[in-house]
Amino acid sequence: MCLCPTGYQGTCCETLLDPCKPSPCQNNGICMASGTNFFCSCQGGSSGQNCEIRDPCTPNPCLNGGQCRSNGMGGFTCMCMLPFAGQRCEDRMDPCANQPCRNGGTCQPTNGNSYQCICPPGYSGFDCSTRDPCSQNPCMNGGQCFANNIGGFSCQCPSGFNGQRCEDRDPCASQPCMNQGSCMRENGSFLCACPPGYSGSRCEIQDPCQNNPCMNGATCQSTNGNVGYQCLCPIGFSGLRCETSAFFCLEISFRLSQY
């Protein structure tokens, strides 16, 4: 009886054994004979001489687009894409979990891993961190508020008002002075500087002597509080406006006496 070497059998060791029967390859590996030896073509991510080492990332155990990474010890780690988390990326993260909205803003998830902050009155910005100085309308009397880039504001006041918040009423805005009088503010009210020939608190009274109604060099004097006038006529003239001449010719007759 012959003691045959590995890979042979028979009375005289004349028969070559098939090294792939039964197949030594595991995990659906394909065995290929090479003489008395074999080679395993591993499938599905397996490795090792007999395909005995299974790749934990084949098939990919990570969900929702996660990337599987083998740790070399038969285990794996999933690298998850936002907004997913968990051992297999099976959990969807809440983008509002960390309360990103400030100053009492309300967080609302949007598409993907994004969110939107609903800001309370007086605040704005992506996370409600910007205070809106115009939210409470600090401008008075119908003034329009404009925010600046340093957290402050300015008021555009309507006609008749001024001040930082349009709190001051301008008494001259309505142009109370008549006949081209100049309006000046004084102690919350106004004072009219009247042009020549006019008087009154609003320059509404015209000097009756302004147009010099008296004739022939007469002097005009206002009367009755500038309502009327009186003409002081020069010698030789009379009338309301000194329009009548008082000169007359004296006819003297002489009679010649005979002596």
LOKE-64070 format. One line per 4 residues: number of its first residue (from 1); for each residue x, y, z of C-alpha. Coordinates in steps of 0.02 Angstrom, whole numbers, always signed. Layout:
NUM	X Y Z; ...
END
This chain:
1	+0 +0 +0; +66 +169 -50; +66 +318 +67; +13 +454 -55
5	+65 +636 -44; -63 +772 -25; -175 +786 -178; -156 +608 -240
9	-242 +444 -207; -256 +269 -278; -163 +106 -257; -9 +180 -330
13	-55 +363 -297; -100 +379 -479; -258 +483 -457; -249 +673 -438
17	-375 +736 -313; -481 +892 -351; -432 +1020 -217; -598 +1110 -243
21	-705 +961 -193; -776 +997 -74; -748 +1183 -97; -639 +1256 +39
25	-698 +1433 -5; -820 +1515 +115; -950 +1652 +94; -991 +1601 -86
29	-810 +1612 -139; -768 +1525 -304; -634 +1389 -295; -512 +1371 -437
33	-393 +1222 -442; -209 +1241 -484; -127 +1070 -482; -145 +1004 -308
37	-177 +1178 -240; -328 +1295 -252; -365 +1480 -259; -523 +1561 -190
41	-601 +1704 -287; -695 +1794 -150; -864 +1875 -179; -964 +2011 -94
45	-821 +2096 -7; -753 +1939 +78; -567 +1912 +94; -440 +1788 +160
49	-365 +1629 +88; -531 +1541 +103; -638 +1700 +93; -666 +1673 +277
53	-654 +1858 +319; -819 +1942 +284; -821 +2131 +243; -942 +2210 +367
57	-975 +2350 +242; -1038 +2232 +106; -1180 +2255 +79; -1180 +2431 +147
61	-1269 +2426 +316; -1276 +2616 +327; -1442 +2697 +283; -1488 +2864 +204
65	-1328 +2881 +103; -1211 +2846 +249; -1034 +2787 +210; -975 +2625 +291
69	-798 +2607 +358; -728 +2442 +422; -634 +2447 +585; -525 +2296 +540
73	-598 +2190 +679; -755 +2132 +592; -852 +2286 +642; -898 +2446 +552
77	-935 +2630 +577; -1062 +2731 +478; -1016 +2907 +424; -1188 +2988 +414
81	-1244 +3130 +303; -1341 +3272 +381; -1472 +3275 +448; -1456 +3089 +493
85	-1374 +3005 +642; -1372 +2838 +733; -1270 +2678 +719; -1337 +2648 +544
89	-1388 +2829 +505; -1566 +2777 +536; -1615 +2928 +641; -1658 +3096 +566
93	-1590 +3238 +672; -1698 +3387 +718; -1611 +3547 +657; -1705 +3640 +793
97	-1644 +3527 +934; -1509 +3649 +987; -1632 +3794 +989; -1535 +3902 +865
101	-1661 +4045 +867; -1623 +4184 +990; -1726 +4313 +1082; -1880 +4204 +1092
105	-1882 +4159 +907; -1977 +4003 +851; -1878 +3872 +753; -1963 +3784 +608
109	-1874 +3643 +511; -1867 +3663 +323; -1803 +3551 +183; -1654 +3443 +223
113	-1560 +3493 +380; -1604 +3677 +374; -1721 +3780 +480; -1807 +3948 +485
117	-1825 +4065 +634; -1990 +4155 +658; -1935 +4311 +752; -2039 +4403 +882
121	-2080 +4587 +857; -1925 +4694 +872; -1800 +4565 +808; -1742 +4504 +638
125	-1601 +4408 +556; -1570 +4224 +519; -1567 +4181 +705; -1668 +4331 +770
129	-1509 +4407 +841; -1533 +4578 +760; -1639 +4700 +856; -1755 +4807 +749
133	-1758 +4981 +826; -1908 +5029 +719; -2022 +4886 +772; -2109 +4990 +906
137	-2116 +5143 +792; -2024 +5266 +905; -2062 +5411 +788; -2207 +5519 +844
141	-2339 +5619 +752; -2336 +5509 +597; -2147 +5511 +576; -2068 +5371 +474
145	-1932 +5266 +557; -1774 +5209 +467; -1652 +5086 +549; -1466 +5111 +524
149	-1327 +4982 +522; -1271 +5014 +701; -1433 +4969 +790; -1503 +5145 +794
153	-1636 +5237 +698; -1682 +5405 +624; -1853 +5484 +601; -1915 +5570 +445
157	-2039 +5695 +514; -2196 +5756 +425; -2220 +5939 +389; -2243 +6039 +547
161	-2140 +5927 +662; -1957 +5904 +703; -1845 +5832 +837; -1760 +5663 +855
165	-1929 +5576 +869; -2034 +5711 +782; -2095 +5761 +954; -2079 +5948 +925
169	-2215 +6039 +832; -2150 +6178 +719; -2267 +6328 +741; -2198 +6405 +582
173	-2236 +6254 +473; -2407 +6319 +426; -2332 +6488 +374; -2444 +6591 +489
177	-2364 +6757 +443; -2454 +6849 +304; -2395 +6972 +174; -2220 +6896 +165
181	-2189 +6912 +350; -2046 +6807 +422; -2095 +6675 +552; -1981 +6646 +701
185	-2004 +6514 +837; -2017 +6584 +1013; -2056 +6486 +1172; -2158 +6354 +1083
189	-2254 +6482 +982; -2208 +6600 +841; -2170 +6781 +810; -2195 +6870 +644
193	-2068 +6997 +583; -2173 +7104 +468; -2110 +7193 +312; -2128 +7382 +300
197	-2309 +7437 +289; -2382 +7290 +385; -2414 +7253 +568; -2512 +7137 +680
201	-2471 +6968 +758; -2478 +6890 +584; -2434 +7045 +481; -2616 +7048 +430
205	-2639 +7236 +453; -2584 +7345 +311; -2527 +7523 +354; -2654 +7637 +268
209	-2515 +7762 +240; -2406 +7634 +151; -2462 +7690 -21; -2457 +7875 +31
213	-2637 +7921 -10; -2612 +8104 +39; -2579 +8223 -104; -2484 +8383 -128
217	-2349 +8343 -1; -2470 +8310 +141; -2418 +8203 +289; -2515 +8041 +317
221	-2553 +7982 +494; -2630 +7814 +539; -2786 +7818 +647; -2898 +7694 +735
225	-2762 +7565 +758; -2697 +7575 +580; -2871 +7551 +510; -2891 +7727 +444
229	-2783 +7875 +405; -2781 +8064 +414; -2695 +8185 +297; -2610 +8337 +371
233	-2623 +8459 +227; -2495 +8595 +194; -2549 +8775 +186; -2655 +8808 +36
237	-2732 +8635 +21; -2880 +8547 +97; -2990 +8396 +73; -2984 +8216 +136
241	-2827 +8188 +38; -2773 +8371 +24; -2827 +8364 -154; -2912 +8537 -154
245	-2812 +8696 -178; -2864 +8839 -58; -2783 +8981 -156; -2904 +9110 -235
249	-2887 +9271 -330; -2948 +9432 -244; -3013 +9553 -371; -2990 +9731 -312
253	-3075 +9870 -405; -3010 +10044 -400; -3112 +10195 -443; -3025 +10351 -498
257	-3095 +10504 -415; -3091 +10664 -497; -3027 +10798 -391
END
